[in-house]
Amino acid sequence: MSEPAAGPLKTTPLHALHVELGAKMVPFAGYDMPVQYPSGVLAEHLHTREAAGLFDVSHMGQAWLEGPDHGAVAAALEALVPGDIRDLEPGAIRYTLLLNEKGGILDDLMVTRTKKDGVLFLVVNAACKDADFAHIEKHLPDGIRLRRIDDRALIALQGPKAADVFARFAPEAAEQAFMTGMEMNVAGFPCIVSRSGYTGEDGYEVSAAEKDAVALTKKLLGEAEVKPIGLGARDSLRLEAGLCLYGHDIDETTTPVEGALTWTISKRRREEGNFPGAKIILEQIANGAPRKRVGLLPEGKAPAREGTEITDASGRKIGIVTSGGYGPSVGGPIAMGYVEAGFAKVDTGVELMVRGKGRPAKVAAMPFVTKRFHKPGK
Amino acid sequence: MSDIRYTDQHEWVRVDGDIATIGITDYAQEQLGDVVFVELPEIGKELAAGDEAAVVESVKAASEVYSPVSGEVVDVNGEIETTPAGVNEDAMGDGWFVKLRLSDPAELDKLMDEAAYNEFVESLQ
């Protein structure tokens, strides 16, 4: 992950609204962002799981990738990612990974095949966006063009009530399937609406013009079920959902196989083997990787934070925690991290070295909470 | 009037005879946010002033609670172990952490009184 340059913090179009709502603002990926509102991380987390939470994720990078037709633009992107872009249906979204030549992960991203032929919509991580876009542009063949979108906000509405609320402003969105994106008006504002998210809940991510962002956000926040949610709860929600935070759980030194993201590589892509680092990745798929990302459930109540050493019963270091804390919906500590392959099986006993003391934990299946994504026709 | 003393690490200590009750201030609990875990020392442990007496964790991070004074741990607050949110609800009262038998009462003189602490907190904002 490229560290954001030092200097004045950037702000999103919703910055003044966050301050007005009483948010505690902190620097994140070069932006001044709300970490929590007055109700606090715990209440915000639980509210999202019970009703609907609104998140400002405008710091993330958005871009169009354009070419003469879908085949050409998909081929250009497939040269950089292991996901199947070619066979995406119009309107479908793919979670995939930008890889380096060693199979390390430069970033994770969402790719939507828009209904316009030859146009993909990309959403990448805030801290990586400049590096990502430079990397993509450098590798594009003639006739394919990356166009950064720097004048749009990105707002997420997540939670079991998100669909009910959203339908009041965009009836079309009610029947939208999970992991699809389409252009539609929301409260009269033209938006790109993706049914996706980073909480393990049903919900939407809405790309709206900068000038419409405050009005749209106020409309959504005006609904009884919706509360604003800061980055603190966003992190605990995604951890409970078992989702990776780039720069922590995956980075340039981890491959998709080590990161337990092999599922993002389709059969065709494995057979063709024409993505960066394919040799290393395919070898790991065939013979296993030396380490693997797993979920961890401490047996006691002490949270194990990022950087905590994982050992076996004899005290030998076998891995490290990459994300860890308290899961408000789980009601106890949860973590994820990397362990040697021999310790990656669910229910394997390990120890977490918290404040110099080995504390028992078990390798656990993720997500830690049940995902509740919307299935069409439900 | 108040016999409560404060540290610049946002601990408080209230003395009753030779027993000192230690906790974190209201300002500290507010900065931490929702407390979700507390780790307390064993009864009988000897603490010197400035030693780590306990650990308090919010959803966001772990923080140490340092003992403002020296002494032997004679009691710990089991209530906040089972219900850590009690620290947020009443940091200056029922959310106390540890009771020590003071070994050097003169150490109290080095700590801030309420007016000095309030001024200190003001200076942080």
HADDOCK unambig.tbl for C-alpha pairs under 7 A between the chains (distance, minus, plus):
assign (segid A and resid 40 and name CA) (segid B and resid 33 and name CA) 6.59 0.50 0.50
assign (segid A and resid 40 and name CA) (segid B and resid 34 and name CA) 6.94 0.50 0.50
assign (segid A and resid 42 and name CA) (segid B and resid 34 and name CA) 6.39 0.50 0.50
assign (segid A and resid 232 and name CA) (segid B and resid 60 and name CA) 6.88 0.50 0.50
assign (segid A and resid 301 and name CA) (segid B and resid 37 and name CA) 6.83 0.50 0.50
assign (segid A and resid 302 and name CA) (segid B and resid 37 and name CA) 6.45 0.50 0.50
assign (segid A and resid 325 and name CA) (segid B and resid 59 and name CA) 6.54 0.50 0.50
assign (segid A and resid 326 and name CA) (segid B and resid 59 and name CA) 5.61 0.50 0.50
